[in-house]
Amino acid sequence: MGLLEGKRAIITGGSRGIGLACVKSFLAEGASVAATYNSAEGGLLELVEGEYSERVSVHRLDIRDKSAVERISSEMTELLGGLDILVNNAGVSRPSLFMTITDEQWDEVLQTNICGAYLMLKQLLFPMMSKKRGSVINVASVNGLRANPGQAAYSASKAALISLTQTLSRELAGRGIRFNAVAPGYVETDMTSAIPAKQREEFIKQIPMKRFGLVAEVADAVTFLASDRASYITGQTLIVDGGLC
């Protein structure tokens, strides 16, 4: 029996990178998953057409759009027959020094990374509260814990997400809902593949394990926190960064 056998989960930003790895891990561990994407289905298509077709559904959603979040969240919850796990993974990064970042870039990052999570939580906590059980994992970043020049908006949004995780863990512990965050460091994704080779070498020098992480390694941490194996863990931020922080 898998770690998440019979569990029902919603994962945002599930079409690539860490999100897609989480979808794959959850399905492999026995969960039914509703995954969202914004611009393209990416790797979700092969899952819908493959061996997990009966336990995975794909939904286009801009998590900045309140009315869309309300509508699609209701559809996903009804399709799943309830909700046990929410993974807030959808996010964007617009690297820029603070004095050169545009208002549009700042708003896009904050609206997606923290306001989008807020909208999902406001809509999806009620199904968990009614049953007095559930697990929420917010995918943050080590940039929410340590300074990183050129990432003011991203770092601010991820720090806010970590703080929100801690606050909600206190507010809703009595309702049987656990809130935890995962803070990845440098991970092999589409985003980090664009890092110039020389800069990548400098980053690796800072990492005690001397390599970037794999999306599957982050997904394993998310899967554990979502499972009943972590039943006495709440309000925590699990850092997955090869010893960087």
C-alpha positions, 0 to 999 in steps of 0.5 A, spaced: 500 500 500 502 506 498 503 512 502 497 516 500 493 510 498 486 513 497 487 520 498 485 525 494 489 531 492 489 538 488 496 540 486 497 547 483 502 548 477 503 541 476 505 541 468 512 541 469 518 541 474 517 540 482 509 540 480 509 535 475 514 531 480 509 531 485 503 529 481 507 523 479 509 521 486 502 522 489 499 517 483 505 512 484 503 512 492 496 511 491 492 518 491 487 521 486 490 527 483 487 533 480 492 538 477 492 545 475 496 548 469 496 555 466 499 556 460 500 549 457 499 542 460 506 539 459 508 533 462 500 532 464 498 529 458 502 523 458 499 521 465 492 522 463 493 518 457 497 513 461 496 508 467 494 513 472 488 515 467 483 513 472 486 517 478 488 524 474 485 530 471 488 536 468 485 543 469 487 550 466 487 555 472 490 562 473 490 562 480 490 569 480 483 569 478 478 569 484 472 567 480 476 562 476 479 559 482 472 558 485 469 555 479 475 550 478 476 548 485 469 546 486 469 542 480 476 539 482 473 537 489 467 534 486 470 530 481 475 527 487 469 526 491 472 530 497 479 533 498 485 530 503 491 534 500 492 541 497 499 542 494 500 550 493 506 549 488 504 554 482 509 560 482 513 565 478 520 568 478 522 575 475 529 576 477 531 583 477 534 588 482 529 592 486 531 598 483 529 596 476 523 591 477 517 594 474 510 594 477 508 589 473 513 584 474 512 585 482 505 585 482 505 578 477 510 575 482 506 577 488 499 575 485 501 568 483 506 566 489 502 569 495 495 571 493 494 565 488 495 561 494 491 565 499 485 564 494 486 557 493 486 556 501 480 560 502 476 556 497 479 549 499 480 549 506 472 548 507 472 541 505 477 539 510 475 543 515 468 539 515 471 532 515 476 535 521 482 532 517 487 534 511 494 536 509 496 543 506 503 543 503 506 550 500 512 550 496 516 555 498 524 556 497 530 557 500 530 565 498 524 566 503 529 564 508 536 567 506 537 574 502 538 573 494 540 579 490 535 580 484 530 576 487 526 581 492 519 580 489 520 572 489 523 572 496 518 576 499 513 572 496 516 566 499 517 569 506 510 571 506 508 563 504 512 561 509 509 565 515 502 564 512 504 556 513 506 557 520 500 562 522 495 557 519 498 551 522 496 555 529 489 557 527 487 550 524 490 545 528 484 544 532 480 542 526 485 537 524 489 540 518 496 540 518 500 546 514 507 545 512 512 548 507 517 545 503 523 550 501 527 547 495 534 550 494 537 550 487 533 544 483 534 542 476 528 545 472 526 549 466 528 555 470 535 553 472 537 551 466 537 558 463 543 559 468 549 561 465 555 555 466 559 560 470 554 562 474 552 555 475 559 553 477 559 559 483 552 556 485 554 549 486 561 551 490 556 554 495 552 547 496 555 542 501 553 537 496 556 540 490 550 539 486 543 541 484 537 537 487 532 533 483 525 535 482 523 528 485 527 529 491 523 535 492 517 531 491 519 526 496 519 531 501 512 533 499 509 526 499 512 525 506 509 531 509 502 530 505 502 522 508 500 520 515 507 518 516 507 526 518 501 526 522 504 530 528 508 535 524 505 541 522 507 549 522 514 546 519 519 548 513 522 542 510 529 545 507 531 541 501 537 544 499 543 540 499 546 544 505 545 550 502 542 554 508 
